[in-house]
Amino acid sequence: MRGQEHTVHTVRRGLVAVMALLLIFSFLLTRLFFIQFFDFERYQQKVMDQLTTSSPVRAARGEILDAAGRVLATTRTVYRISVFPSLIAKAPSGTADEIVAGLAEITGLPSDTLREHLSHTRELSRTVVRETDSAVAEAVLSLIAEKGLGDLIAVEAVPDRYYPNGGLAAQVLGFTGSDGQGLYGLELQYNTLLSGVPGAYITARDSTGNRLPNRYEALVPATDGCTLQTTLDAFVQAVLEEQLETTMIESGAANRACGIVMDVQTGAVLAMATVPTFDLNEPFTLNEYAARELASLGVGADSDLYKETKNTLLLKSWSNKAATEIYMPGSTFKAITCSAVIEEEAVRSLEERFFCSGALAVADRLIHCHKVGGHGSLTFAEGLQNSCNPVMMTIAARLGTDCFYSYVSGFGMLEKTGIDLPGEGSSIFHAQSSFTELDLATASFGQNFKVSVLQMITAISAIANGGKLLEPYLVQSITNAAGKTVYSHETVVKRQVISEETAKTVSRILAEGVAGNGGAKNAYVAGYRVAAKTGTSEKIGDDRNARIASCVGFAPADDPQIAVIVVVDEPTDGIKYGSVVAAPYVANIFEAVLPYLGVEAVYTDEELENLTFTVPDLVGLSPSAATALLERIGVEATALGEGALVSAQSPAAGTQILKKGGKIVLTLGSNAPEQTLTVPNVVGLSAAAANRLLQDSGLNITVCGAKDYYKVDKTVIDQLPAAGTPLPSGGSVCIYFSYDAIKE
């Protein structure tokens, strides 16, 4: 019995073992089946991942163009040269000397510098030239081939972001980092579109490192970045930057200057600038002003103070002051206040009279006008033109806090403009729930709140275009690598803030102030009706004398095309009012940009009498051709000597002189006698008397300073060259007229 039981147990154990083996085998077969038919691709991919290597293929970064298609930002190829010190140390004797001699001759680097690189024998690689051109790279490659130095020297092609215009529109364009990614401005805002999509080159090797057949290789092509066509115009941008830098230097602006030129009908930004600017190709190098400030610390470059100050100065120079920083707009805001008052019919007429005694009591506080003693009796229109604070406070009180607040909001002062730039600044304004009668009074003339320069010009553009608040923008269109336009901007109208009739009325008041004797008269431009308002606002802080001078305007006033704003932060030299520090430069911008944009000048008879023109280049022309050209301009020509061609002229080409009474002296041949005259003294004379004396002396006149000098027959305050200086016949004397210093 026991034997039978043992046999039965043995059989049972055998059956269990067989069943277990069958189950395991069935599981393995099933698993193998699933792997073969369902998980094959997954496991094949795991194998390929172990055997393959993926190398990135760079996508070319897209270009940034101006409105006319001129390149503002592009990518070029530069070359990096490296050496391998650890390998060179093991090379045959004399190899290091060959490398030093060869690279020194090609690159111009001192031999000692190259030897210092090679002395780091524990380092695999050292970069000796970070960036060079193709000619140097080819010479190094020839050296490598000739001397058999392929394992010891490397030449690497590197994509490099390049800005052909250096610092032009620097804070708007922004720049890229060492990894090619955008860090500031449009480069950051549109980084994804500009970057494109990188590709990959995939190769395969077996377990011993041998390369597998081509069927295991693949190229995933990169998709190059898109091209941005901006609204910026390189010419307009250059004009704006030139004028900003001039006023910054002449006024001694301690905290930079900025400005914007905007198409009032579309919101397109034609130019936006902050000065001092910086070189986009060397963004981590301080501009000359910041470098001087850093040097004035008198501390070593290794000190914490030096490093912290340098970083602060770099961030300051990169800041797009016009869009990211905020300021108190001062009297320029009075145009907004008056727009609201006219729209709400809070004044009986433009001729309604007010009285300014020099101050007005509001909520038990006496708030002064900028004019000591007051303006006396003046109309509503004169109140805006002469920037009278009591008039503004009086009419704003008629609106009341809630109504006034609704117009502040309507003109976009409580919201970001929505421009396509990173880091747009947010305004600071009173909360409506706590907006008091006193707050209303000071806000009516632009004090005790802050907005961005961009918000201010956008609001003024609404007055210019018939009352529509637009969304400003910088990118007009985007084109992909295949040349297809994937985006085209359409004008965005946020809302109708005021009626077209109100807008025209305010425009007319502002234009009459410029053409007449208003506070913005220094924004006058012959041939164009300019509507403008100046401002001089206080800065809240330790220095109670710090001011911000500004002027904003648009032209032509009867058919507005562009608006211009110039803001100068903390002028320190001379007169600090916006009427002197900002308005003349707004005029200069209009004078240069409007003709460029094809806006035709319409002159009054008085303006025609005082037109200037730019002397053409006549050298090399025949006497008859030169004379005919000058006759078409309407200027007299006098020839000295004999010859077939004009060999010299006076004044020189490019000189701007008064057209009426102008005379160009042409020198013919090489033996003509030179006629020299003595410059008379015209300082202290009226404009008319100075003109007569200089022209009677055989000299031409270049007018500098106030453009409306002839309207009130201003007195000459300076001249160049000085009296008594010898000058060739026909030479030009620059006579200076002062701008009227009008406080706002």
RAMO-V887459 format. One record per residue. N is the residue number from 1. PSI is psi as a letter, one per 40 degrees, with the letter a starting at -180 (* if undefined). OMEGA is omega in whole degrees, -180 to 180 (none if undefined). BURIAL is + if it has 16 or more other ideal C-beta (glycine too) atoms within 10 Angstrom, else -. Layout:
n = (N	N)
psi = (PSI	PSI)
omega = (OMEGA	OMEGA)
burial = (BURIAL	BURIAL)
This chain:
n = (1	2	3	4	5	6	7	8	9	10	11	12	13	14	15	16	17	18	19	20	21	22	23	24	25	26	27	28	29	30	31	32	33	34	35	36	37	38	39	40	41	42	43	44	45	46	47	48	49	50	51	52	53	54	55	56	57	58	59	60	61	62	63	64	65	66	67	68	69	70	71	72	73	74	75	76	77	78	79	80	81	82	83	84	85	86	87	88	89	90	91	92	93	94	95	96	97	98	99	100	101	102	103	104	105	106	107	108	109	110	111	112	113	114	115	116	117	118	119	120	121	122	123	124	125	126	127	128	129	130	131	132	133	134	135	136	137	138	139	140	141	142	143	144	145	146	147	148	149	150	151	152	153	154	155	156	157	158	159	160	161	162	163	164	165	166	167	168	169	170	171	172	173	174	175	176	177	178	179	180	181	182	183	184	185	186	187	188	189	190	191	192	193	194	195	196	197	198	199	200	201	202	203	204	205	206	207	208	209	210	211	212	213	214	215	216	217	218	219	220	221	222	223	224	225	226	227	228	229	230	231	232	233	234	235	236	237	238	239	240	241	242	243	244	245	246	247	248	249	250	251	252	253	254	255	256	257	258	259	260	261	262	263	264	265	266	267	268	269	270	271	272	273	274	275	276	277	278	279	280	281	282	283	284	285	286	287	288	289	290	291	292	293	294	295	296	297	298	299	300	301	302	303	304	305	306	307	308	309	310	311	312	313	314	315	316	317	318	319	320	321	322	323	324	325	326	327	328	329	330	331	332	333	334	335	336	337	338	339	340	341	342	343	344	345	346	347	348	349	350	351	352	353	354	355	356	357	358	359	360	361	362	363	364	365	366	367	368	369	370	371	372	373	374	375	376	377	378	379	380	381	382	383	384	385	386	387	388	389	390	391	392	393	394	395	396	397	398	399	400	401	402	403	404	405	406	407	408	409	410	411	412	413	414	415	416	417	418	419	420	421	422	423	424	425	426	427	428	429	430	431	432	433	434	435	436	437	438	439	440	441	442	443	444	445	446	447	448	449	450	451	452	453	454	455	456	457	458	459	460	461	462	463	464	465	466	467	468	469	470	471	472	473	474	475	476	477	478	479	480	481	482	483	484	485	486	487	488	489	490	491	492	493	494	495	496	497	498	499	500	501	502	503	504	505	506	507	508	509	510	511	512	513	514	515	516	517	518	519	520	521	522	523	524	525	526	527	528	529	530	531	532	533	534	535	536	537	538	539	540	541	542	543	544	545	546	547	548	549	550	551	552	553	554	555	556	557	558	559	560	561	562	563	564	565	566	567	568	569	570	571	572	573	574	575	576	577	578	579	580	581	582	583	584	585	586	587	588	589	590	591	592	593	594	595	596	597	598	599	600	601	602	603	604	605	606	607	608	609	610	611	612	613	614	615	616	617	618	619	620	621	622	623	624	625	626	627	628	629	630	631	632	633	634	635	636	637	638	639	640	641	642	643	644	645	646	647	648	649	650	651	652	653	654	655	656	657	658	659	660	661	662	663	664	665	666	667	668	669	670	671	672	673	674	675	676	677	678	679	680	681	682	683	684	685	686	687	688	689	690	691	692	693	694	695	696	697	698	699	700	701	702	703	704	705	706	707	708	709	710	711	712	713	714	715	716	717	718	719	720	721	722	723	724	725	726	727	728	729	730	731	732	733	734	735	736	737	738	739	740	741	742	743	744)
psi = (d	d	d	d	d	d	d	d	d	d	d	d	d	d	d	d	d	d	d	d	d	d	d	d	d	d	d	d	d	d	d	d	d	d	d	d	d	d	e	d	d	d	d	d	d	d	d	d	d	d	e	i	h	h	h	i	h	i	h	h	h	i	i	h	i	a	d	e	e	h	h	d	h	i	h	i	h	i	h	h	h	i	i	g	d	d	d	d	d	e	i	i	h	e	d	d	d	d	d	d	d	d	d	d	d	d	d	e	i	i	d	d	d	d	d	d	d	e	e	g	e	e	h	d	i	h	h	d	h	d	h	i	i	d	d	d	d	d	d	d	d	d	d	d	d	d	e	f	f	d	e	d	i	i	h	h	h	h	h	h	h	h	h	d	e	b	e	h	f	d	d	d	d	a	i	i	a	d	e	e	i	h	d	i	a	d	d	d	d	f	d	d	d	d	d	a	h	i	a	i	h	h	i	i	i	a	d	e	e	i	h	i	i	d	e	e	i	i	h	h	i	i	h	i	i	i	h	h	h	i	e	i	h	d	d	d	d	d	d	d	d	d	d	d	d	d	d	d	d	d	e	f	h	d	f	i	i	i	i	i	h	i	h	e	d	d	e	h	h	d	i	h	i	h	i	i	a	i	h	d	e	g	d	e	h	i	i	d	d	d	d	d	d	d	d	e	d	f	i	i	e	e	i	d	d	d	d	d	d	d	d	d	d	d	d	d	d	e	h	g	d	d	d	d	i	i	i	h	e	a	e	d	e	d	d	d	d	d	d	d	d	d	d	e	f	e	i	d	i	e	e	h	i	i	h	h	e	e	i	h	h	h	f	e	h	h	h	i	i	d	h	h	e	i	e	a	h	i	i	d	d	d	d	d	d	e	f	h	d	d	d	d	d	d	d	d	d	d	d	i	d	d	d	d	d	d	d	d	d	d	e	e	e	e	i	i	d	e	i	g	i	i	f	h	i	h	i	h	i	i	h	d	d	f	h	i	d	d	d	d	d	d	d	d	f	f	i	f	i	h	i	i	d	d	d	d	d	d	d	d	d	d	d	d	e	e	e	h	h	i	h	i	i	d	h	d	i	h	h	i	d	e	e	h	h	e	h	h	i	i	h	h	h	d	i	h	d	i	i	d	d	d	d	d	d	d	d	d	d	d	d	d	d	d	d	b	f	i	d	f	d	e	e	h	h	h	e	h	h	h	h	i	h	i	i	h	i	i	h	h	a	d	h	e	e	h	i	h	h	i	h	h	i	i	i	i	d	e	g	h	d	i	i	h	h	h	h	h	h	g	i	e	h	a	h	e	i	d	d	d	d	d	d	d	d	d	d	d	d	d	d	d	d	d	d	d	e	e	h	h	i	h	i	i	d	d	d	d	d	f	i	i	i	h	h	i	h	e	h	e	i	i	d	d	d	d	d	d	d	d	d	d	d	f	i	i	i	h	h	h	a	i	i	d	i	h	d	i	i	h	i	i	h	e	h	h	i	h	d	h	e	i	h	h	h	h	h	h	a	e	e	h	i	h	h	h	i	h	h	i	h	e	h	e	i	i	d	d	d	d	d	d	d	d	d	d	e	f	i	i	h	h	h	i	a	h	e	f	d	e	d	e	g	i	h	h	e	i	i	h	i	i	h	e	h	i	h	i	h	e	i	h	h	h	h	h	h	i	i	h	h	h	i	*)
omega = (180	179	179	179	179	179	-180	180	180	179	-179	179	178	179	179	180	179	-180	179	179	179	179	179	180	179	179	-180	178	180	180	178	179	-179	178	-176	-171	-177	-178	-176	-175	-180	-179	176	180	178	178	-178	178	179	-175	-173	176	-180	177	-178	174	-176	170	179	179	-177	179	171	-176	172	-174	-180	179	178	-174	176	178	-180	177	179	177	173	-173	180	-179	-179	174	-178	-173	-177	178	180	180	-179	-178	180	180	179	-179	-180	179	178	-179	-180	-178	-178	-179	178	-180	-175	-172	-176	178	177	179	-179	179	180	179	179	176	-177	-177	-180	-170	177	-179	179	-173	175	177	-180	175	-176	-176	176	-175	-175	-179	178	-180	180	178	178	178	177	177	180	-178	-176	-175	-178	-175	-174	-180	-172	179	178	173	-176	174	-175	175	-175	178	-174	-179	-173	-176	176	-176	-177	179	-172	-176	178	-179	-173	-177	-179	177	-178	178	178	-179	-178	-179	-176	170	-180	178	177	-177	-177	-174	-177	-180	180	-174	-174	-180	-179	177	-180	174	-174	176	-177	176	179	-174	179	178	179	-178	179	-178	-175	-177	177	179	180	175	173	-173	176	173	-176	-178	-180	175	177	169	-175	174	-180	173	-174	180	-179	178	-180	178	-180	-178	179	-179	178	-180	179	-179	177	-179	-175	-179	-177	-177	-175	-175	173	175	180	-180	-179	168	-174	171	-173	-178	-176	-174	179	178	-180	179	176	-173	170	176	2	177	178	-179	-179	179	177	-171	-179	174	-178	173	-172	-179	179	179	178	179	179	-179	-178	178	180	179	-178	-178	-179	-177	179	-180	180	-177	-180	-180	179	179	178	-180	177	-180	179	-179	178	-174	176	-172	-176	-175	-172	-179	-177	-177	174	-173	179	-171	175	-179	-178	176	178	179	-178	177	179	-178	179	-180	-178	179	-180	171	-177	179	177	-178	177	-173	178	177	179	179	-178	179	179	179	178	178	177	177	-180	-179	-171	169	178	-179	180	-178	174	179	-175	-179	178	-180	176	-180	178	177	177	-177	-179	172	-176	-179	180	177	180	-179	-179	-177	177	178	177	178	-174	-174	-176	-180	179	-179	-180	178	173	178	-178	179	172	-176	-178	-178	174	-178	-178	180	-177	176	177	171	179	-178	178	-179	175	-180	180	172	-176	-178	-179	-178	-172	176	179	176	179	-178	-178	179	-178	177	166	179	176	168	-177	175	176	176	179	177	-176	-179	177	178	179	178	177	175	-177	-172	178	173	-176	175	-176	173	-180	-178	-176	-180	-178	-179	178	-179	-180	-174	179	179	-179	177	-177	178	175	-173	172	-177	180	176	-179	-179	173	-174	178	-180	178	180	178	-180	180	-180	179	178	-178	179	-179	-179	179	177	178	-178	-179	-176	-180	-177	-178	-176	-179	174	-179	175	180	177	-179	174	-179	172	-175	175	179	178	172	-174	178	173	179	-178	-176	-177	-177	179	-179	-177	170	-179	-177	173	176	-179	176	-176	-17	-172	-179	175	-170	178	-178	171	180	173	176	-180	-179	-174	178	171	-176	-176	173	-179	-171	-178	176	-180	-179	-174	-175	-173	-180	-178	170	178	180	179	177	-177	-179	-170	-176	176	179	180	177	178	-173	178	176	-172	169	178	180	179	178	180	-174	179	172	175	180	-177	179	177	-176	-179	-179	177	173	179	-179	-180	180	-180	180	179	-180	177	178	178	-179	-178	-179	177	175	-178	175	178	-179	179	-177	-176	175	-178	179	179	177	2	179	177	179	178	178	-176	175	-178	-179	-179	-180	-180	180	179	-179	176	-178	179	-175	-175	-178	178	180	177	-179	-180	177	-177	178	178	180	179	-179	178	173	-180	-178	-179	179	179	-178	-176	-178	-178	175	179	180	-179	177	-173	170	-177	177	180	-172	-177	-178	-174	-174	-177	180	180	-177	-180	178	-179	179	177	178	2	180	178	179	180	175	-178	179	176	-178	180	-176	175	179	178	-172	174	-177	172	176	179	-177	-178	180	none)
burial = (-	-	-	-	-	-	-	-	-	-	-	-	-	-	-	-	-	-	-	-	-	-	-	-	-	-	-	-	-	-	-	-	-	-	-	-	-	-	-	-	-	-	-	-	-	-	-	-	-	-	-	+	-	-	-	-	-	-	+	+	+	+	+	+	+	+	+	-	-	-	-	+	+	+	+	-	-	+	+	+	+	+	+	+	+	-	-	+	-	-	-	-	-	-	+	+	-	+	+	+	-	+	+	+	-	+	+	-	+	-	-	-	-	+	-	-	+	+	-	-	-	-	-	-	-	+	-	+	+	-	-	+	-	-	-	+	+	-	+	+	-	-	+	+	-	-	-	-	+	-	-	+	+	+	+	-	-	-	-	+	+	-	+	-	+	-	+	+	+	+	+	+	+	+	+	+	-	-	-	+	-	+	+	+	+	+	+	+	+	+	+	-	+	+	+	+	-	-	+	-	-	-	+	+	-	-	-	-	-	-	-	-	-	-	-	-	-	-	-	-	-	+	+	+	+	+	+	+	+	+	+	+	+	+	+	+	+	+	+	+	+	-	+	+	+	-	+	+	-	+	+	-	+	-	+	+	+	+	+	+	+	+	+	+	+	+	+	+	+	+	+	+	+	+	+	+	+	+	+	+	+	-	+	-	-	+	+	-	+	+	-	-	+	+	-	-	-	-	-	-	-	-	-	-	-	+	-	-	+	+	-	-	+	+	-	+	+	+	+	+	+	+	+	+	+	+	+	+	+	+	+	+	+	+	+	+	+	+	+	+	+	+	+	+	-	+	+	-	-	+	-	-	-	+	-	+	-	+	+	+	-	+	-	-	-	-	+	-	+	+	+	-	-	+	+	-	-	+	+	+	+	+	+	+	+	+	+	+	+	+	+	+	+	+	+	+	+	-	+	-	+	-	+	+	+	+	+	+	-	+	+	+	+	+	-	-	+	+	+	+	+	+	-	+	+	-	+	-	+	+	-	-	-	-	+	-	-	-	+	+	+	+	+	+	+	+	+	+	+	+	+	+	+	+	+	+	+	+	+	+	+	+	+	+	+	+	+	+	+	+	+	+	+	+	+	+	+	+	+	+	+	-	-	-	-	-	-	-	+	-	-	-	-	+	-	-	+	+	-	-	-	+	+	+	+	+	+	+	+	+	+	+	+	+	+	-	+	+	+	+	+	+	+	+	+	+	+	+	+	+	+	+	+	+	+	+	+	-	+	-	-	-	-	-	-	+	+	+	+	+	+	+	+	+	+	+	+	-	-	+	+	+	+	+	+	+	+	+	+	+	+	-	-	-	+	+	+	+	+	+	+	+	+	+	+	+	+	+	+	+	+	+	+	+	-	-	-	-	+	-	-	-	-	-	-	-	+	-	-	+	-	+	-	-	+	-	-	+	-	-	+	-	+	-	-	+	+	-	+	+	-	-	-	-	+	-	+	-	+	+	-	-	+	-	-	+	+	+	+	+	+	-	-	-	+	+	+	+	+	-	-	+	+	+	+	+	+	+	-	-	-	+	-	-	-	-	-	-	+	+	-	+	-	-	+	+	+	-	-	+	+	-	+	+	+	-	-	+	+	+	+	+	+	-	+	+	+	+	+	+	+	-	-	+	+	+	-	-	+	-	-	-	-	-	-	-	+	+	+	+	+	+	+	+	+	+	+	-	+	+	-	+	+	+)
